[in-house]
Amino acid sequence: MSYEFSKSEKKIARKVIETGLQRDYESSILDLEKIILRWKSKDLTNKEAYHELYRKVKENDKYIARMYDDIRGSAYMLIIQGLLANKVISEVDLQEFREETKNYILGIRKILMNDE
């Protein structure tokens, strides 16, 4: 069963997805910062730090590309549900949607995540 966003809700969906993207960017940067702090405290050699940074950037880039590249209106619901399942966004981020839309998003999450 597919769900069609209204025109005004598509704008909200784009805003929620952008919120998720910004949070994923921040999370990725914080991952890199942890590696740099380990390097600065001499827990990692230059080579180890470089390889860990490279690996983490590549890993985060793949995730971000998978979630956000080629976004189309038909994929908004799936992306939002994925962000919710990955805990990048929360129910609070859905507050601008109509109650029916929020219930649909949360209902699918409960099915997929076996939430009570």
N, C-alpha and C positions, 0 to 999 in steps of 0.2 A: 504494500500500500504506500503510495507516494503522497507527499504533502506539498501543496503549492502555496508559497508565500504570496501575500498581497503585495502590491507595488510599494506601499509604505513600509511593509515589513522587510522587503528586500534591502531597503536602505538600512534598517536596523541590523539585519543579518550581516551586511558588509561591515558595519561598525563593530559588531561583536567579533567577527573574524579578524578585523584589524587589531582589536584589543588582544586577541589570542596571539597574533603574530608578534606584537610588541612584547608580550610577556615571554614568548619563546626566544626572541632576540635577547632579552634581558637574562633569561636563564642560561642561554649559551655563553654570554659574556661572563656571567658569574662562574660558570664552569671553567672558563679560561683563566679567570682571576685566581681561582684556587690552585691551578697548576703553577701560575706565575709566583704565587706566594710560597709554594713548596720550593720552587727554584731559588727564590730570594733567600729562603732560610737554609739553603744548601742541602735540602733533602733530595734534590735532583741535580744531575750534571746538566751542562748546557745541552748536550746531545739528547739526554732523556727528556728534558723539558721541551725541546723543539719537537721531538717525535710525539710526545703526549699532546702538545698543542695542535700539531698537525692532525693527529688522529681524532681529537675532539672536535676540531673545526669541520672535518670531513663528515664525521658522524652527525653532528648537529645540522650541517648543511643538507644532508640526505633527508633527515627528518623534516626540516622546514620545507624543502622542495616537495616532498611527498604530501605534506599537509596543505601547502598554499599555492603551488604552481598551477597555472591553468584553471583558475577559479571561474566557474560559471554559475549562473543562477540555479541551474538544475542540481548543482552539487552543494549548495549552501547548507541544506539540512544535514547532509552527511558530514560535512566539515564541522559544523557546530556540535553535532553529536560526538564526533571524534575528539574535539577540544574538551568537551565536558567529560568524556570517558578518561581522557589523559590528565584531567584535573588542571588544565590550563585556564579554563574559565569555570565559573560556578553559577549556581542558580541566580545569584545577584546580578550577573551580567545579562540575564535573560529578562529582566524586569520590564523592559520597554515593549516586549512582545505582547500580543493579545493573550488572554488567559488560555484560550483554546490552543494556541501555538505553543505556549510554555508547557502545557499539559502533554501535548504530543511529543515534544522534545524529551521531556522528563520520563514519559511513559516508555519510550523506546530505550532510554538509558536503563531503566529498571529491568526491562526484559533482557538487554544485552549484558548487564553487569550483575544480574540477580540481586538487585537492591531490594530491600524491604520497604 
